[in-house]
Amino acid sequence: MITANPAHSAAPESLPEKVRRLGSEHLADDELLAVLLGPASNPRLALDQARQLLSRGLLELASSGASSMANAGHAVGPTARILAAFELAKRVTRAQRRHRPRCAMPEEVIQLLAADLVTLDHERLFVLPLDPHSRLIGEPRIISIGDVDSTDAGPRAFMRTALAAGATSCIAVHNHPSGDASPSASDSAVTVRLVSAGRTLDLPLVDHLIVGDGGRFTSLRRTQPSLFR
């Protein structure tokens, strides 16, 4: 009589059990998404669907709306769970900002804002008002939408917003929907105008950050320090 080898007859570990045993940080992107998709009774199908959704990347999925997922043939329930998970991640980041996080280093700023910027399909310019200890005062304020070199992105609106928040210094942040975080000539020109206005108002512009794909960024303070002299 041939007996089954227990090592080969045991059922494969379910993804929820893997989360419980190892922690969610040890699951791959497709496995995490499969947990949201379910059902646990058909893990292979959930993984196949997760890989299909991730075929264009995690950021592309995060920027997809419910209608685009539905048009791709995904059910309402799983679609709602995925969108809710992304929204919760954004709200966790916003909740962290309520405790005046430090923004002394570009990496600290990117950690606070990347989730809000990397999924946008248009440019947004933010001002981050800072207190004397380089901590963020309240929420980042949107100065312009659609074009960082527009009239609304000029020094007047930018500095007025920072002053109204009680800032003693400030940081400019905007995104490049193309994904390339390299500064344009317009980005440099805007920085020069903001630095000049800040010097006049005794409200220094500490840095101007450009955010691209995957949280990649450029700090103009680091790459073009002459703009801040």
C-alpha positions as CSV (number, residue, x, y, z in Angstrom):
1,M,0.0,0.0,0.0
2,I,1.3,3.4,-0.9
3,T,0.8,6.0,1.8
4,A,0.7,9.8,1.1
5,N,3.6,11.8,2.2
6,P,2.3,14.3,4.8
7,A,4.7,17.0,3.5
8,H,3.0,16.8,0.1
9,S,-0.6,16.2,1.2
10,A,-0.9,19.3,3.4
11,A,-3.0,22.1,2.0
12,P,-1.1,25.2,0.9
13,E,-1.1,28.0,3.4
14,S,-3.9,30.6,2.8
15,L,-3.0,34.2,2.3
16,P,-4.9,35.4,5.4
17,E,-3.0,32.8,7.4
18,K,0.2,34.0,5.9
19,V,-0.6,37.6,7.0
20,R,-1.4,36.4,10.5
21,R,1.8,34.4,10.7
22,L,4.3,36.7,9.0
23,G,2.7,40.1,8.9
24,S,1.3,41.9,5.9
25,E,4.7,43.5,5.1
26,H,6.0,40.1,4.0
27,L,3.4,39.6,1.2
28,A,4.1,40.6,-2.4
29,D,1.9,43.3,-4.1
30,D,-0.2,40.6,-5.9
31,E,-0.7,38.7,-2.6
32,L,-1.9,41.7,-0.7
33,L,-4.3,42.6,-3.5
34,A,-5.5,39.0,-3.6
35,V,-6.4,39.2,0.1
36,L,-8.6,42.2,-0.7
37,L,-10.1,40.5,-3.7
38,G,-10.9,37.1,-2.1
39,P,-12.6,34.8,-1.9
40,A,-10.5,32.7,0.4
41,S,-12.2,29.6,-1.1
42,N,-10.5,30.2,-4.4
43,P,-7.0,31.8,-3.7
44,R,-5.6,30.9,-7.2
45,L,-8.4,32.9,-8.9
46,A,-7.8,35.8,-6.6
47,L,-4.1,35.8,-7.3
48,D,-4.8,35.7,-11.1
49,Q,-7.1,38.6,-10.8
50,A,-4.6,40.5,-8.7
51,R,-1.8,40.0,-11.3
52,Q,-4.2,41.2,-14.0
53,L,-5.0,44.4,-12.1
54,L,-1.3,45.0,-11.4
55,S,-0.2,44.5,-15.1
56,R,0.3,48.2,-15.5
57,G,1.8,48.8,-12.1
58,L,0.6,49.7,-8.6
59,L,0.5,53.4,-9.2
60,E,-1.7,53.0,-12.3
61,L,-4.1,50.9,-10.2
62,A,-4.1,53.4,-7.4
63,S,-5.2,56.2,-9.9
64,S,-7.9,54.0,-11.5
65,G,-11.5,54.9,-10.6
66,A,-14.3,52.5,-10.0
67,S,-15.7,52.9,-13.5
68,S,-12.4,51.9,-15.2
69,M,-12.1,48.8,-13.0
70,A,-15.7,47.9,-13.7
71,N,-15.2,48.4,-17.5
72,A,-12.3,45.9,-17.2
73,G,-14.7,43.3,-15.9
74,H,-14.0,43.5,-12.2
75,A,-16.9,43.0,-9.8
76,V,-18.3,45.9,-7.7
77,G,-17.4,44.4,-4.3
78,P,-13.7,43.7,-4.9
79,T,-13.4,47.0,-6.7
80,A,-14.8,48.9,-3.7
81,R,-12.5,47.1,-1.3
82,I,-9.4,48.0,-3.4
83,L,-10.4,51.7,-3.7
84,A,-11.2,51.8,0.0
85,A,-7.8,50.4,0.9
86,F,-6.0,53.1,-1.2
87,E,-8.2,55.8,0.4
88,L,-7.4,54.5,3.9
89,A,-3.6,54.7,3.1
90,K,-4.0,58.4,2.1
91,R,-6.0,59.2,5.2
92,V,-3.3,57.6,7.4
93,T,-0.8,59.9,5.8
94,R,-3.0,62.9,6.4
95,A,-3.5,61.9,10.0
96,Q,0.2,61.8,10.5
97,R,0.4,65.4,9.2
98,R,-1.8,66.7,12.1
99,H,1.0,66.2,14.6
100,R,3.3,68.8,13.1
101,P,5.8,66.4,11.5
102,R,9.3,67.7,10.8
103,C,10.1,68.8,7.3
104,A,13.8,69.5,7.7
105,M,14.9,67.1,5.0
106,P,13.4,66.5,1.5
107,E,12.9,62.8,2.4
108,E,10.6,63.8,5.3
109,V,8.5,65.9,3.0
110,I,8.2,63.2,0.4
111,Q,7.0,60.7,3.0
112,L,4.2,63.1,3.9
113,L,3.1,64.0,0.4
114,A,4.0,61.2,-2.1
115,A,0.7,59.4,-1.6
116,D,-1.3,62.5,-2.5
117,L,0.8,63.3,-5.6
118,V,1.9,60.2,-7.4
119,T,-1.5,59.2,-8.6
120,L,-2.5,62.7,-10.0
121,D,-2.8,63.2,-13.8
122,H,-2.3,67.0,-13.6
123,E,0.2,69.3,-11.9
124,R,-0.5,70.7,-8.4
125,L,1.7,73.2,-6.6
126,F,1.7,73.1,-2.8
127,V,3.1,75.4,-0.1
128,L,4.2,73.8,3.1
129,P,4.2,76.4,5.9
130,L,6.8,75.7,8.6
131,D,7.2,76.8,12.2
132,P,10.6,77.8,13.7
133,H,11.4,74.1,14.3
134,S,10.9,73.2,10.6
135,R,7.6,71.4,11.5
136,L,4.6,71.5,9.2
137,I,1.8,73.9,10.3
138,G,-1.5,72.2,9.5
139,E,-2.0,70.7,6.0
140,P,-0.1,71.5,2.8
141,R,-2.0,74.2,0.9
142,I,-2.8,73.9,-2.8
143,I,-1.7,77.1,-4.6
144,S,-2.4,76.1,-8.2
145,I,-3.8,73.2,-10.2
146,G,-2.9,72.4,-13.8
147,D,0.2,74.6,-14.4
148,V,2.9,75.4,-12.0
149,D,4.0,78.4,-14.1
150,S,0.6,80.1,-14.2
151,T,-0.3,83.5,-12.7
152,D,-1.9,81.7,-9.7
153,A,1.4,80.0,-9.0
154,G,3.1,83.4,-8.6
155,P,4.9,84.7,-5.4
156,R,1.9,86.7,-4.2
157,A,-0.6,83.8,-3.7
158,F,2.2,81.5,-2.5
159,M,3.6,83.8,0.2
160,R,0.2,85.2,1.2
161,T,-0.9,81.6,2.0
162,A,2.2,80.8,4.0
163,L,2.0,84.1,6.0
164,A,-1.7,83.4,6.7
165,A,-0.7,80.1,8.3
166,G,1.8,81.8,10.6
167,A,4.9,80.3,8.8
168,T,8.4,81.4,9.5
169,S,9.7,79.6,6.4
170,C,8.1,77.4,3.7
171,I,8.7,74.7,1.1
172,A,7.2,74.5,-2.4
173,V,6.2,71.0,-3.8
174,H,4.7,70.1,-7.1
175,N,4.3,66.9,-9.1
176,H,5.2,66.0,-12.7
177,P,2.4,63.8,-14.1
178,S,4.8,62.6,-16.8
179,G,6.7,60.8,-14.0
180,D,10.0,62.6,-14.7
181,A,11.1,64.5,-11.6
182,S,13.7,66.5,-13.5
183,P,13.2,70.3,-13.1
184,S,12.2,72.3,-16.2
185,A,13.4,75.9,-17.0
186,S,10.0,77.1,-15.7
187,D,10.4,75.3,-12.4
188,S,13.8,77.0,-11.9
189,A,12.3,80.4,-12.8
190,V,9.4,80.0,-10.4
191,T,11.9,79.1,-7.7
192,V,13.9,82.2,-8.3
193,R,10.7,84.4,-8.0
194,L,9.7,82.6,-4.8
195,V,13.1,83.0,-3.2
196,S,13.2,86.7,-4.0
197,A,9.7,87.2,-2.6
198,G,10.5,85.3,0.5
199,R,13.7,87.3,1.1
200,T,11.6,90.6,0.9
201,L,9.0,89.3,3.3
202,D,11.6,87.6,5.7
203,L,9.9,84.3,4.9
204,P,12.6,82.0,3.4
205,L,11.8,79.4,0.8
206,V,13.7,76.4,2.2
207,D,13.3,74.2,-0.9
208,H,11.4,73.4,-4.0
209,L,10.6,69.7,-4.5
210,I,9.5,68.0,-7.7
211,V,7.8,64.6,-7.4
212,G,7.7,62.0,-10.1
213,D,6.8,58.3,-10.5
214,G,7.2,56.0,-7.5
215,G,8.0,58.8,-5.1
216,R,11.1,59.8,-7.0
217,F,11.9,63.4,-6.4
218,T,14.3,66.3,-7.1
219,S,15.3,68.8,-4.5
220,L,16.2,72.1,-6.2
221,R,18.0,73.1,-3.0
222,R,20.4,70.2,-3.6
223,T,20.7,70.2,-7.3
224,Q,20.6,73.9,-8.0
225,P,21.7,75.6,-4.8
226,S,22.5,78.8,-6.6
227,L,18.8,79.5,-7.0
228,F,18.5,80.0,-3.3
229,R,21.3,82.6,-2.9
